[in-house]
């Protein structure tokens, strides 16, 4: 038994990061034996704030657009990913109950935290194996954590806190709700592709924020707005999909807007979204109503870790039926999360028919 523990520990040290990288690199693709969500999905609280360990991929996601008392703009990100490793079932065969280690678990966790301004973009990444207590989520008396990064609050989600610390940054923020949780798509059943891939997806876009950010030993007292996304799936994308482009917007008239485009190699791209008016009326936006057009690109040179690519850092977003026609601009065009699964994630401003702030996420470039 001791040899088994030592051997497993050494393998984890030698190959753990690589294994986690492989596990997360294809987390959005449907596995061969995927278990698609039912279209009659029912989302219930507070239990669905917790983990859905039979789904392949899941995340708890917080972004905030903030300003200090000098008017300087900041963005923060806190994201916890959970993924299911589907080949762990045989690892427990021929083991007695007392021989099964708590960390011999088919769940793996990855987290990202970031702070962004026009002058800097700092991010940090953490990884954990399931069963160790190092990372997890509880729905009742809500708490999500990985090491000392925490996102927690009461089960109603009307008072929350989020905290993280990286090499050059730290933040501690309090979030208070001033609106309802929004079920995207059809009561939380969110279609992602023309082939019918889907996820369970809800958002909390009505959040006021205050707290502090520490960057390079300088402390900033900040206030602003935040957005929480929750999503889980076992069949989110198929082999024809390259990635997605997603925006969350806090409009100047009090409306909240979420849009996404899933890019398809063979068919037309797929669009979807949700508009929530200031008086809390929810409008589902279907594929035909949404226009998302990249305007300017940033070229990333190839390295030994990634291919070269052209990344769209400004967009025109148009929903004619709602008289929305805006252009987004990144606060910092170099807002890359260069972790095991690289993507672009950063705060944006908007101008045009509406002004406001928000966040842009782009994967697969």
C-alpha positions as CSV (number, residue, x, y, z in Angstrom):
1,X,0.0,0.0,0.0
2,X,2.8,2.4,0.9
3,X,4.6,1.7,-2.4
4,X,1.3,2.3,-4.2
5,X,0.9,5.7,-2.5
6,X,4.5,6.7,-3.3
7,X,4.3,5.5,-6.9
8,X,1.1,7.4,-7.5
9,X,2.5,10.5,-5.9
10,X,5.6,10.5,-8.0
11,X,3.5,10.0,-11.2
12,X,1.3,12.9,-10.2
13,X,4.4,15.0,-9.7
14,X,5.9,14.0,-13.0
15,X,2.8,13.9,-15.2
16,X,0.1,15.6,-13.2
17,X,0.2,19.0,-15.0
18,X,0.4,17.3,-18.4
19,X,-2.5,15.0,-17.6
20,X,-4.6,18.0,-16.4
21,X,-3.7,19.9,-19.6
22,X,-4.9,17.0,-21.8
23,X,-8.0,16.6,-19.7
24,X,-9.0,20.3,-20.0
25,X,-7.9,20.8,-23.6
26,X,-11.0,19.0,-24.9
27,X,-13.4,19.7,-22.2
28,X,-15.9,21.5,-24.4
29,X,-16.1,18.6,-26.9
30,X,-18.7,15.9,-26.5
31,X,-17.3,12.6,-25.3
32,X,-18.3,9.4,-27.2
33,X,-20.7,8.4,-24.5
34,X,-22.0,11.9,-23.6
35,X,-25.2,12.3,-21.7
36,X,-27.0,15.3,-23.2
37,X,-29.2,17.4,-21.0
38,X,-32.9,17.0,-21.2
39,X,-34.8,19.8,-22.9
40,X,-37.2,19.6,-20.0
41,X,-34.4,20.7,-17.7
42,X,-35.4,22.1,-14.3
43,X,-32.9,24.3,-12.5
44,X,-33.5,24.6,-8.7
45,X,-31.8,26.7,-6.1
46,X,-29.8,26.5,-4.0
47,X,-28.9,23.0,-5.0
48,X,-27.9,23.9,-8.5
49,X,-25.4,26.4,-7.3
50,X,-23.4,23.3,-6.3
51,X,-21.5,20.8,-8.3
52,X,-23.0,18.5,-11.0
53,X,-20.3,15.8,-10.9
54,X,-21.8,13.6,-13.6
55,X,-21.5,16.3,-16.2
56,X,-18.3,16.6,-18.2
57,X,-17.6,20.2,-17.7
58,X,-18.9,22.9,-15.3
59,X,-17.8,26.4,-14.2
60,X,-18.5,29.2,-11.7
61,X,-17.6,32.5,-13.3
62,X,-17.4,36.0,-11.9
63,X,-16.3,39.2,-13.7
64,X,-16.5,42.8,-12.5
65,X,-16.1,46.2,-14.1
66,X,-14.7,48.5,-11.4
67,X,-13.4,52.1,-10.9
68,X,-11.4,53.7,-8.1
69,X,-12.0,57.2,-6.7
70,X,-9.7,58.7,-9.4
71,X,-11.9,57.2,-12.2
72,X,-9.3,54.5,-13.2
73,X,-11.0,51.5,-14.7
74,X,-10.2,47.9,-13.7
75,X,-11.6,44.5,-14.5
76,X,-11.4,41.3,-12.4
77,X,-12.0,37.7,-13.2
78,X,-12.6,34.7,-10.9
79,X,-13.3,31.4,-12.6
80,X,-13.4,27.8,-11.2
81,X,-13.7,24.9,-13.7
82,X,-14.6,21.3,-12.9
83,X,-14.1,18.5,-15.3
84,X,-14.9,14.8,-15.2
85,X,-12.2,12.3,-16.2
86,X,-14.2,9.4,-17.8
87,X,-11.5,6.7,-17.6
88,X,-11.2,6.5,-13.9
89,X,-13.9,3.9,-13.4
90,X,-11.5,1.0,-13.7
91,X,-8.9,2.5,-11.3
92,X,-10.9,1.2,-8.3
93,X,-11.3,-2.4,-9.5
94,X,-9.8,-5.0,-7.2
95,X,-9.2,-2.4,-4.5
96,X,-10.8,-2.8,-1.1
97,X,-12.8,0.1,0.3
98,X,-10.0,1.0,2.8
99,X,-7.5,1.0,0.0
100,X,-9.2,3.6,-2.1
101,X,-7.5,6.9,-1.5
102,X,-9.6,10.0,-1.1
103,X,-7.7,11.7,-4.0
104,X,-8.3,8.7,-6.3
105,X,-11.2,10.7,-7.8
106,X,-12.6,11.3,-11.3
107,X,-12.9,15.1,-10.8
108,X,-10.3,17.6,-11.7
109,X,-10.3,21.4,-11.0
110,X,-8.7,24.4,-12.7
111,X,-9.1,28.1,-11.7
112,X,-8.2,31.4,-13.1
113,X,-8.0,34.8,-11.5
114,X,-7.0,38.0,-13.2
115,X,-6.8,41.8,-12.7
116,X,-6.8,44.1,-15.8
117,X,-6.4,47.8,-16.4
118,X,-5.2,49.8,-19.4
119,X,-1.6,49.5,-18.1
120,X,-1.4,45.9,-17.0
121,X,-3.0,42.4,-17.2
122,X,-2.1,39.9,-14.5
123,X,-3.5,36.4,-14.2
124,X,-2.8,33.3,-12.2
125,X,-3.8,29.7,-12.6
126,X,-4.4,26.9,-10.0
127,X,-5.0,23.2,-10.5
128,X,-6.3,20.5,-8.1
129,X,-7.4,16.9,-8.1
130,X,-10.8,16.0,-6.8
131,X,-11.3,14.2,-3.4
132,X,-8.4,16.0,-1.7
133,X,-10.5,18.9,-0.3
134,X,-8.2,21.3,-2.1
135,X,-11.0,22.5,-4.4
136,X,-14.8,22.1,-4.4
137,X,-18.2,23.7,-4.3
138,X,-21.1,23.5,-1.9
139,X,-24.6,24.7,-2.9
140,X,-26.1,25.1,0.6
141,X,-24.4,27.9,2.4
142,X,-22.7,28.5,-0.9
143,X,-18.9,28.2,-1.1
144,X,-16.6,27.6,-4.1
145,X,-12.9,27.3,-3.5
146,X,-9.5,26.2,-4.7
147,X,-6.8,26.7,-2.1
148,X,-7.1,30.2,-0.7
149,X,-9.2,31.5,-3.7
150,X,-12.8,31.7,-2.6
151,X,-16.2,32.7,-3.8
152,X,-18.8,32.3,-1.1
153,X,-22.0,33.7,0.4
154,X,-25.5,32.7,1.5
155,X,-27.7,30.2,-0.4
156,X,-29.8,32.9,-1.9
157,X,-26.8,34.6,-3.5
158,X,-27.9,38.0,-2.4
159,X,-24.7,38.7,-0.5
160,X,-21.4,37.2,-1.8
161,X,-17.7,37.7,-1.6
162,X,-14.9,36.8,-4.0
163,X,-11.2,36.7,-3.2
164,X,-8.0,35.7,-5.0
165,X,-4.3,36.4,-4.8
166,X,-1.6,36.0,-7.5
167,X,2.0,36.9,-7.9
168,X,1.4,40.6,-8.7
169,X,-2.1,41.1,-7.5
170,X,-4.8,40.5,-4.9
171,X,-8.4,41.4,-4.6
172,X,-11.3,41.1,-2.1
173,X,-14.7,42.2,-3.2
174,X,-18.2,42.2,-1.8
175,X,-21.2,41.6,-4.1
176,X,-24.8,42.5,-3.5
177,X,-27.7,41.6,-5.8
178,X,-30.2,44.1,-7.0
179,X,-32.1,41.8,-9.4
180,X,-33.0,38.2,-10.1
181,X,-31.1,35.2,-11.4
182,X,-31.7,34.8,-15.1
183,X,-32.2,31.4,-16.8
184,X,-30.8,31.7,-20.3
185,X,-32.3,29.9,-23.3
186,X,-35.4,27.9,-22.6
187,X,-35.6,28.0,-18.8
188,X,-31.9,27.4,-18.5
189,X,-31.6,25.0,-21.4
190,X,-29.1,26.8,-23.7
191,X,-28.6,25.5,-27.3
192,X,-25.0,26.0,-28.5
193,X,-24.9,24.6,-32.1
194,X,-27.1,23.8,-35.0
195,X,-26.6,20.1,-34.2
196,X,-28.3,20.6,-30.9
197,X,-25.3,20.7,-28.4
198,X,-26.5,22.4,-25.2
199,X,-25.7,23.3,-21.7
200,X,-27.5,24.3,-18.5
201,X,-26.9,28.0,-18.2
202,X,-28.0,30.7,-15.8
203,X,-26.6,34.2,-15.0
204,X,-26.8,36.8,-12.2
205,X,-26.1,40.1,-14.0
206,X,-27.5,42.5,-11.3
207,X,-24.7,42.9,-8.9
208,X,-23.2,45.9,-7.1
209,X,-19.6,45.6,-6.0
210,X,-17.2,47.3,-3.6
211,X,-13.9,46.3,-2.2
212,X,-10.2,46.6,-2.8
213,X,-7.6,45.6,-5.4
214,X,-3.9,45.4,-4.6
215,X,-1.5,45.5,-7.6
216,X,2.3,45.7,-7.3
217,X,1.8,46.8,-3.6
218,X,-0.5,49.7,-4.6
219,X,-4.0,49.5,-3.0
220,X,-7.1,50.7,-4.9
221,X,-10.6,51.0,-3.3
222,X,-13.1,50.2,-6.0
223,X,-16.8,50.1,-6.8
224,X,-18.7,48.9,-9.8
225,X,-20.9,46.1,-11.3
226,X,-20.4,42.4,-11.6
227,X,-21.7,39.4,-13.6
228,X,-21.9,35.8,-12.5
229,X,-22.3,32.9,-15.0
230,X,-23.0,29.2,-14.1
231,X,-22.9,26.5,-16.7
232,X,-22.6,22.8,-17.0
233,X,-22.8,20.2,-19.8
234,X,-21.7,16.9,-21.2
235,X,-22.3,17.8,-24.8
236,X,-21.5,21.5,-25.2
237,X,-19.7,21.4,-28.6
238,X,-19.0,19.0,-31.4
239,X,-16.0,18.3,-33.6
240,X,-17.1,21.0,-36.2
241,X,-16.9,23.9,-33.7
242,X,-13.7,25.9,-33.4
243,X,-14.6,27.9,-30.3
244,X,-16.8,30.8,-29.2
245,X,-17.0,34.6,-28.7
246,X,-19.0,35.7,-25.7
247,X,-19.9,39.1,-24.3
248,X,-21.7,40.3,-21.2
249,X,-22.8,44.0,-21.2
250,X,-24.1,46.4,-18.5
251,X,-25.9,49.1,-20.6
252,X,-26.2,52.7,-19.6
253,X,-30.0,52.4,-19.4
254,X,-29.9,49.6,-16.9
255,X,-30.4,46.7,-19.4
256,X,-28.2,43.7,-19.3
257,X,-27.2,41.8,-22.4
258,X,-25.5,38.5,-23.0
259,X,-24.5,37.3,-26.5
260,X,-22.4,34.5,-27.9
261,X,-21.3,33.2,-31.2
262,X,-20.1,29.6,-31.6
263,X,-17.8,29.3,-34.7
264,X,-18.5,26.4,-37.0
265,X,-15.9,24.9,-39.5
266,X,-18.6,23.7,-42.0
267,X,-21.9,25.3,-41.3
268,X,-22.9,28.9,-40.4
269,X,-21.9,30.2,-37.0
270,X,-24.5,29.9,-34.3
271,X,-25.7,32.9,-32.3
272,X,-27.8,33.2,-29.1
273,X,-28.4,35.7,-26.3
274,X,-30.5,37.1,-23.5
275,X,-31.6,40.7,-23.0
276,X,-32.8,41.6,-19.6
277,X,-34.4,45.1,-19.4
278,X,-33.9,47.4,-16.4
279,X,-37.4,46.5,-15.2
280,X,-36.4,42.8,-15.3
281,X,-38.2,41.7,-18.5
282,X,-36.4,38.8,-20.1
283,X,-36.1,38.5,-23.9
284,X,-34.5,35.5,-25.5
285,X,-32.6,36.4,-28.6
286,X,-32.5,33.8,-31.3
287,X,-29.9,33.1,-34.0
288,X,-31.5,35.4,-36.6
289,X,-31.8,38.5,-34.5
290,X,-28.1,38.8,-33.5
291,X,-25.2,40.3,-35.5
292,X,-21.7,40.0,-34.2
293,X,-19.0,41.4,-36.5
294,X,-15.3,41.5,-35.7
295,X,-13.8,45.0,-36.5
296,X,-10.1,44.9,-35.6
297,X,-7.7,42.1,-35.0
298,X,-4.5,41.6,-33.0
299,X,-1.9,39.2,-34.4
300,X,-0.3,36.8,-32.0
301,X,3.0,35.3,-33.0
302,X,3.4,31.6,-32.7
303,X,5.5,30.2,-29.7
304,X,6.5,26.7,-28.6
305,X,3.2,26.6,-26.6
306,X,0.7,27.9,-29.2
307,X,0.1,28.6,-32.8
308,X,0.0,32.1,-34.3
309,X,-3.5,33.6,-34.6
310,X,-5.5,36.7,-35.4
311,X,-7.7,37.6,-32.4
312,X,-10.6,40.1,-32.8
313,X,-10.3,42.7,-30.1
314,X,-13.1,45.0,-31.1
315,X,-16.6,44.1,-32.3
316,X,-19.8,45.6,-33.7
317,X,-22.9,44.1,-32.0
318,X,-26.3,44.7,-33.5
319,X,-29.8,43.7,-32.5
320,X,-32.1,45.6,-34.8
321,X,-35.3,44.5,-33.1
322,X,-34.1,46.1,-29.9
323,X,-32.4,49.2,-31.4
324,X,-29.0,48.1,-30.2
325,X,-26.0,48.9,-32.3
326,X,-22.8,49.2,-30.4
327,X,-19.0,48.9,-30.8
328,X,-16.9,47.3,-28.1
329,X,-13.4,48.3,-27.2
330,X,-11.0,46.4,-25.0
331,X,-9.5,48.2,-22.1
332,X,-6.3,46.2,-22.6
333,X,-5.9,44.3,-25.9
334,X,-3.4,41.9,-24.3
335,X,-5.9,40.3,-21.9
336,X,-4.8,36.8,-22.6
337,X,-5.2,33.9,-20.1
338,X,-2.1,32.0,-21.2
339,X,-2.7,28.9,-19.0
340,X,-3.2,25.3,-19.9
341,X,-6.2,26.2,-22.1
342,X,-5.3,29.6,-23.5
343,X,-8.1,32.2,-24.3
344,X,-8.7,35.9,-24.3
345,X,-10.7,37.4,-21.4
346,X,-10.9,41.1,-20.5
347,X,-13.0,44.1,-19.7
348,X,-14.5,46.2,-22.5
349,X,-16.3,49.5,-23.0
350,X,-19.1,50.1,-25.4
351,X,-20.3,53.1,-27.5
352,X,-22.9,53.7,-30.1
353,X,-26.6,53.4,-29.5
354,X,-25.8,52.7,-25.9
355,X,-22.8,53.2,-23.7
356,X,-21.6,50.9,-20.9
357,X,-19.1,48.4,-19.8
358,X,-18.8,44.6,-19.9
359,X,-16.6,41.6,-20.5
360,X,-15.5,39.8,-23.6
361,X,-14.3,36.1,-23.8
362,X,-12.9,34.4,-26.9
363,X,-11.8,30.8,-27.1
364,X,-10.2,28.7,-29.9
365,X,-8.0,31.3,-31.6
